[in-house]
Amino acid sequence: MTRRIGLFAGNGRLPELFAAAARAQGLEVHAVAFEGEVDPSFERQVASLSWVKVGQMNAMLAAFRAHQVTEAVMAGGIGRVRALSARPDLGAVQIISKLRSMRDDEILRAVADWFEGKGVRIVAPTDFVTDVLAAEGHLAGPRLSAEQERDVALGREVAAQLGRADVGQTVVIKGGTVLAVEAIEGTDECLRRAGRLGGRGAVVVKRSKPGQDQRFDLPAMGPMTLEVMREVGASVLAIEAGRTLMLDPAQVFKWAQRLDISVVGFS
């Protein structure tokens, strides 16, 4: 019997990478995709695709049950503004009623617990897509200067505090000054704000939250991250090795060399 795997598909490249990796391992992928977050062409990459709105927990569960799915992964993001406008169904209301706060991690863990209580176990996408986690060390571009190394160290410290508060995963530093921290606007707009405030030459640091649940919301970067860095003149991207998703790594390294952007992985 073919093994089935469910997929909560959000935006970005990770759902596509996961679907391809799962198919290569002989798995049949049954996805639920959030309207407005996923390109309709994604339907060609999976065995089945059900379109849902954010907050429609019972519709997601019904889609998985229709295909005898008993385990699933969450891959890709959901725009936070879109998430704020979700219309919760009864399943979502049951989840929300048990929350002590509306922090991202607590919500995602509560969603995972609800689905597991209904017979669908949530597992980490990196159990299947093992080659997208960033390596440690100097990965691309010029070597860092002593000042850039100091900015990376400061960014790591600030990002850890940001993660403990469950606010965001990205910090932008220049010359020992914090230019911007990521909040509801997401990474790209955080970088653009830093560019407006500090000009060219900033250092971007991304790291997972302390106690990060590997099943969801790992920090991610890809060629588009470098494109926004080029746009604002940022010169260094420092990411947490083994806990940051590097999407299309060959393209990342090629673009970093071409754009003269340094990429480093820290432990």
N, C-alpha and C positions, 0 to 999 in steps of 0.2 A: 504494500500500500504506500502511495506517495505521501511523504511527510509534508504537512501544510504549515505555513507560518503566516501570521497576520502582520500587517504593517499599517501603523498610523502615519500617513504621509503628510508632512508639512512642506514648507518651502525650502529652497536650496537644492544642492546636488546630492545630499546624503541619501534621500529615498531612492534615487536612480542607482547609486552605487550599491546600496544594500540589495535592491531587487536583482541587479546583475549578479552579485556575489551569491545570493541565495539560489538563483536559478542554476548557477554553475555547480552548486553543491547538491543539485537534484531536488531542491525544495519547490513547492508550489506556493506562490506568493498571492495572498488575498489581501487587498488594500482597502482602507477607507481613507479618502482624501478630503481635506478641508477646502471648501469652496473659496476661491479667490487666492489660494496659496499655491496650488499645484496646476501645472500646465495640463490641459486635456489630453495631450499626446502621451502622457504617462500611462494611460490606459493600455497602450500597446506593450508595455513592459511587464505586466502582471497578469496572473490568471483571471482575476476579477477585480473590479474597482467600484466602490460605492461612494457616491458624493454625499458629504454631510456638512452641516454647519457646526461651528464651534459651540459646544454645550449640548449637543445631541448624543448623549451617552447611550441611550437605549437603541438608537438607530445604529450606532457603531457595533454594539453588542449583537444586535440582530443580524448584521451583515456577517460577523465572524461566525455566529452559530449556524447560519445558513450554509457555510462551507466547512463545518466541523473543525474550526480553528480553536486550538486550546493553548497556544502561546503566540505572543506577538511582540513586536518591537515598536518603539517610537523613534522616528527618524525625520529630521527636518524641523524647522521652527514654525511658529505661528506669530504673525505680527501682533505686538502687544496691544496696539490700538484696536485691532480686530477682536482680540480676546476680551477686551473690556466691553465690547458691544455684544458679546455672546448672549443668546437667549436660552437659558438652562431648561432642560426637560426634567422630568421627575427624577431620573437617575442622577443628573447633575445637582439637583436640589438636595438629594440624599448625601452626596459627597460634600457639598458646601456646608451643610448643617453640622458636619463633624469637624470642620476646620477651626483651629484656634487663631489662624491668621490667613491672609491672602497672599502670602509669599509664594514665589514660584515653586520652590522645592517642595513645600508642604502640599501645595495643590497637586503637583505631579505625583507625589507619593500617595496621596489620597485617591487619585484617579487609578493608579496602579493597584492599590489595595481593593478598590471597588471591582475592577475587572477580574482580579484574582478570586474574589469572593463569588464571582459569577462563572468561574471555570476557565478564564483566559489569563494565563500567567504571562507577566511582562518580563522580557529578558533584554539584555543589552545588545544593541546593534553591532557593537565591536566584537561580540562573540562570533559574528559571521564575517564582518569586514575588518580583518586584522591588519591590513596593510596601509591604513589611513591615519594611524596614530603617529604624531610627530616624533622624530628621533631627537636625541640629545646632541648638543654641540653646535658648531658653526655649520649651517646648512646651505647658505647661498649668499652671494653678494660680498661686499668689502668686509674686512675684519673691523671689529668695533674699536673705537678710540677709548681711552681711559674715561673720558667724560661720559660717553655713551654707556659704558659698563656701569658707571655709577647710576645713571638714569634707569638702567634696567633693574638694578638692585632696589632702587627706590620704588619703581613701578611694581615690582613683585610684592613688596611690603604693603603698598597701598591697595593693590588688587586683592591681596589676602583679606584685608580688613573689609573691603567692599563686598567680597564674597561671603564673609561671616554675617554681614547684614542682609545677604541675599538681594543685593541691588543690581549688580552687573558683573561682568568679567573682564572689562577692558579699561585700561588707564593709559593716558597719554602724558608724557613727561618731556620737558626740555630744560636743560641746564639746571636740573635740580628743582624745577617748579612743576607742579601738577597743573596741566592745562585743562584737562577734561577727564571725567569719569563717566562710564556708560550707565545710563538709566533706561527709562522706557523707550527712548528713541532708537536704541540699537547701536551696533558698532559703527556703521558707516556714518551716521549723523554725529556720533561722538567724535569721530576723526575730523569731520568737516568743522565742527565747532572748535576743536583744538587748532586747526589750521587757521581759522579766522582770528583766533586769539594770539597764537604764538608764531605764526609764519612757518617757514620751512625748517627742516632739520630735527623734527620731533622724534621721540622714541615711543613706540606703541607696545604695550605689554598686555598679553591675554593669558589668563590662568583659570583653572577650575576653582570652584568654591571649596573651602575646607570641608571635608566630609561629603564631597560630591558623590551622588548616586550615579554609577556608571550607566544606568539604564536610560538616562535622559539628560538633555540640556548640557552636554559637554561643550566646551568652547570649540569653535570651528573657524577655519580660515581657508581661503582659496584664492584663485587668480583675481576675483573681484575685490578682495580685500586689498591686494597690492595695487589695483587700479585706483581705488579711492586714496590710498597712500600717495600714489603718484600725483593725483589731482591736488592734494593738499600739501605736498612736499615733505611728507614724513620719510625718514631715512632708515629706521630700524624697526623690525617686527620681532619681538621676543615672545615665544610661546612655550607653554609647559609641555615638556617631553612626556610621551606616554599617556597623556590625558587631554590632548588637543587634537581634534580631527583636522587633518590636512587634506583637503579635497583637491583632486587633480594635482598630485605632488609634482609630476614631471613639468606641468605647465607653470606651477608656482616657481620652481627653480629656474626655469627658462625666463620667466618674466622678471624675477628678482635680479638676475644677471643683466638683463637688458635695461631695466629701470635703475640699476645701481642701488638697489635696496638690500640691506643686510637682513637675513633671516637666521635667528638662532633659537635653539631649543634648550631650555633649562630644566633641571630636575627638581 
